[in-house]
Amino acid sequence: MLFDPCGASKVRSSARLAGFATFACANIWMPAAADAQRLPPYLADRGTGIATSMFGEYVHKGELLVYPFHEFTAFNQFEYKPAELGFGLDQDFRGKFREHEANFFLALGVSDRIALELESALFTTARLRKDPSDPSALPSELKESGFGDTQAEIRYRFAHETVKRPELFSYLEVDFPFQRGRRIIGTQTWAYKFGAGAIKGFSFGTLTARVAGQYDEADKQVVFGEYALEYLKRFSPKFRFYTGMEGDQDEVEWIVEGQYWLARRVHLKLNSAFGVTSKALDFAPELGIMFRF
């Protein structure tokens, strides 16, 4: 039989293609069980990444997180002042508020200590129903839609977790006033938030505590703002559970989330927040898919 160089080339190409497909499946479409087994016990739930602002999510050096998600928010006792909405009366009332947001989140691991984030509500629809006891000129139902909140963060890890010491991190958040002309969607003034937190892994799960102060261009004062206590537990290579209590001044929420791995670098996130205090939201489910590159 004569040697067929074209045939040999095809065989080599097929072998390379098969090898690439095997590598892709192993690194993208298979759960990362082996990675978790190589970690020290206190990192088994979360790995070695930097904590992000997304519940139970961490980003590694050189890694990009892409998270498109939808969020619905319902307030049955939404506190508002007609004066802050452009309708004169400077008095607190409680109305019904509903909001849908199509959001997009990015996080980049710049180094082993620094991460950058960008989150934006690409499209928002919101509706506020007036309190029946509100005598102002506010319409009985106020509706708005369009581009929503946009914020950026820089996160810094200044101490890695060890057997005895928690991981320590800080973050600076900036909210951009892209919707100065809106009343109930988007951000109307510059706002800044500076916070710090600690993370420690245990045999029963991983705990995170964080607090932050915030400054708003409108109020022109620094106030004690966001605070949270969070719990994270990986039950299997494919499933991780999160729960936490998060507050902002007198608005406190309880959050529950399940994360299910569809592939090594792709997982489903389903969570909901439930109001604990009277001024907090009533119900806020969220659904999205996290991609890692």
C-alpha positions in Angstrom: 0.0 0.0 0.0 1.3 3.4 -0.9 1.7 6.0 1.9 -1.0 8.7 1.8 0.4 11.9 3.3 -3.0 13.6 3.1 -4.6 10.7 5.0 -1.9 10.9 7.7 -2.4 14.6 8.1 -6.1 14.0 8.6 -5.5 11.4 11.3 -3.1 13.8 13.1 -5.7 16.6 12.8 -8.4 14.4 14.1 -6.2 13.3 17.0 -5.5 17.0 17.9 -9.2 17.8 17.7 -10.1 14.9 19.9 -7.4 15.9 22.4 -8.7 19.5 22.5 -12.3 18.3 23.0 -11.2 16.1 25.9 -9.4 19.0 27.5 -12.3 21.4 27.0 -14.7 18.9 28.6 -12.4 18.3 31.5 -11.8 21.9 32.2 -15.2 23.5 31.3 -17.9 20.9 31.5 -16.9 18.8 34.5 -17.3 19.7 38.2 -14.2 20.9 40.0 -14.1 18.1 42.6 -10.4 17.5 42.4 -9.7 21.2 43.0 -11.7 21.2 46.2 -10.0 18.1 47.4 -6.6 19.8 47.1 -7.5 22.8 49.2 -7.0 23.1 53.0 -10.2 22.3 54.9 -10.9 26.0 55.8 -11.0 26.9 52.0 -13.2 23.9 50.9 -16.4 26.0 50.6 -15.0 28.9 48.7 -11.6 28.3 47.2 -8.7 30.8 47.1 -10.4 33.7 45.3 -11.2 37.3 46.4 -14.7 37.8 47.8 -17.0 39.8 45.4 -20.2 41.7 46.1 -22.2 38.8 44.7 -23.4 36.4 47.5 -21.0 33.4 47.8 -18.9 34.3 44.8 -15.1 34.7 44.6 -12.8 35.7 41.7 -9.2 34.4 41.2 -6.2 36.2 39.7 -6.6 36.5 35.9 -10.2 35.3 36.0 -13.3 37.1 34.6 -16.8 36.5 36.0 -19.8 37.3 33.8 -23.2 37.1 35.4 -26.4 38.1 33.6 -29.4 37.9 36.0 -33.0 39.0 36.5 -34.2 40.4 39.8 -37.7 41.3 41.0 -38.3 43.4 44.0 -41.6 43.9 45.9 -42.3 46.4 48.7 -45.8 46.4 50.2 -44.8 49.2 52.6 -42.3 51.2 50.6 -41.3 54.4 52.4 -41.2 57.6 50.3 -41.5 61.3 50.6 -43.5 63.2 47.9 -41.0 66.1 48.1 -38.1 63.7 47.1 -40.1 62.7 44.1 -40.8 66.3 43.1 -44.3 66.7 44.6 -43.8 69.1 47.4 -44.9 67.5 50.6 -42.0 66.6 53.0 -43.7 63.8 54.9 -43.2 60.0 55.0 -45.8 57.7 53.5 -45.9 54.0 52.6 -46.8 52.9 49.1 -46.6 49.7 47.1 -43.5 49.3 44.9 -42.7 46.8 42.2 -39.5 46.6 40.2 -38.0 44.3 37.5 -34.4 44.5 36.6 -32.3 42.9 33.8 -28.8 43.1 35.3 -25.3 42.4 34.2 -22.3 41.9 36.5 -18.6 41.6 35.7 -15.7 40.9 38.1 -12.0 40.7 37.1 -9.2 39.3 39.3 -6.4 41.8 38.7 -4.1 40.1 41.1 -4.1 37.8 44.1 -5.2 40.8 46.2 -7.1 43.2 43.9 -10.4 42.7 42.1 -12.5 45.1 40.0 -16.3 45.0 39.6 -19.0 46.6 37.4 -22.7 46.0 37.9 -25.5 47.6 35.9 -29.3 47.3 35.5 -29.4 47.4 31.7 -33.2 47.7 31.7 -35.5 48.5 34.6 -39.3 48.8 35.0 -40.7 50.2 38.2 -44.1 51.1 39.6 -45.0 53.0 42.8 -48.6 53.1 44.0 -49.5 56.1 46.1 -50.4 55.7 49.8 -54.2 56.4 50.0 -53.5 58.8 52.9 -51.0 60.9 50.8 -52.7 64.3 49.9 -49.9 65.4 47.6 -50.1 65.9 43.8 -48.2 62.6 43.3 -50.1 60.5 40.7 -52.0 57.5 42.1 -49.5 55.3 40.2 -46.0 56.4 39.1 -44.3 54.3 36.4 -40.8 54.6 35.0 -38.6 52.4 32.8 -35.1 52.5 31.2 -31.5 52.2 32.2 -31.1 51.6 36.0 -28.5 51.6 38.7 -24.8 51.3 37.7 -22.0 50.9 40.2 -18.3 50.0 40.2 -16.2 48.5 43.0 -12.5 47.9 43.8 -11.8 45.1 46.3 -8.6 44.6 48.2 -7.6 41.5 50.2 -4.9 42.6 52.7 -4.6 39.3 54.7 -5.1 35.8 53.4 -6.9 33.2 55.6 -4.8 30.8 57.6 -5.6 27.9 60.0 -5.9 30.4 62.9 -6.5 33.8 61.2 -9.5 35.0 59.1 -9.1 36.5 55.7 -9.5 40.3 55.8 -10.7 42.5 52.9 -12.0 46.0 52.1 -13.9 47.5 49.3 -14.8 50.9 47.8 -18.1 51.2 45.8 -19.1 54.1 43.6 -22.7 54.6 42.4 -23.0 56.7 39.2 -25.8 59.3 38.8 -26.8 58.3 35.3 -30.5 59.0 36.0 -30.6 62.4 37.6 -34.0 63.1 35.8 -35.7 60.0 37.1 -37.7 59.6 40.3 -37.9 55.9 41.2 -35.3 54.1 39.0 -31.6 54.5 38.7 -29.3 56.7 40.8 -29.9 60.4 41.0 -26.7 61.5 42.9 -23.2 60.3 43.4 -22.9 57.8 46.2 -19.9 56.1 47.8 -19.5 53.2 50.1 -16.4 52.0 51.9 -16.5 48.7 53.8 -14.4 46.0 55.3 -15.0 42.3 56.2 -13.5 39.1 57.5 -13.9 35.5 56.3 -13.2 32.3 58.2 -13.8 28.7 57.2 -14.8 26.0 59.6 -15.8 22.3 59.4 -19.5 23.3 59.5 -19.2 26.1 56.8 -17.7 29.5 56.1 -18.7 32.7 57.9 -18.3 36.2 56.6 -19.0 39.4 58.5 -18.8 42.9 56.9 -19.7 46.5 57.6 -19.6 49.7 55.6 -20.1 53.4 55.8 -21.6 55.4 53.0 -21.7 59.0 51.7 -24.4 60.4 49.4 -24.0 63.6 47.4 -27.5 64.7 48.4 -27.2 64.2 52.1 -23.6 65.4 52.3 -22.8 63.3 55.4 -21.2 59.9 56.2 -23.5 57.4 57.8 -23.3 53.8 59.0 -24.7 51.8 56.2 -24.4 48.2 55.0 -23.8 45.3 57.4 -24.1 41.6 57.0 -23.4 38.2 58.5 -23.2 35.4 55.9 -22.9 31.6 55.8 -21.6 29.5 52.9 -21.4 25.7 52.6 -20.4 23.4 49.7 -22.4 20.2 50.1 -21.0 18.5 46.9 -19.0 19.3 43.8 -22.2 20.4 42.2 -24.1 22.2 44.9 -23.3 25.1 47.3 -25.7 26.8 49.8 -25.7 30.4 51.0 -27.7 32.2 53.6 -27.2 35.6 55.3 -28.7 38.5 57.1 -28.0 41.9 55.4 -29.0 45.3 56.5 -28.8 48.9 55.5 -29.5 51.2 58.5 -33.0 50.1 59.6 -33.8 47.9 56.6 -32.8 44.2 57.3 -33.2 41.3 54.9 -32.7 37.5 55.1 -31.2 36.0 51.9 -31.2 32.3 50.9 -29.4 31.1 47.8 -28.7 27.8 46.0 -25.9 27.4 43.5 -25.9 24.4 41.1 -23.0 23.6 38.8 -24.1 23.0 35.2 -20.4 22.7 34.2 -17.0 23.3 35.7 -17.1 27.1 35.0 -20.9 27.6 34.7 -23.3 27.5 37.6 -26.9 28.5 38.2 -27.8 30.9 41.0 -31.2 31.1 42.5 -31.9 33.2 45.5 -34.4 35.4 47.3 -34.4 38.1 49.9 -37.1 38.3 52.5 -37.8 41.4 54.6 -37.2 41.2 58.4 -37.9 44.8 59.4 -41.0 46.9 58.5 -39.0 49.2 56.1 -37.3 46.4 54.3 -38.5 44.8 51.0 -41.1 42.0 51.3 -39.8 39.6 48.6 -36.9 39.8 46.0 -36.2 36.7 44.0 -33.1 36.6 41.7 -32.2 34.1 38.9 -29.0 34.1 36.8 -26.1 32.0 35.4 -22.5 32.7 36.4 -19.8 32.2 33.8 -16.1 32.0 34.6 -13.4 32.7 32.0 
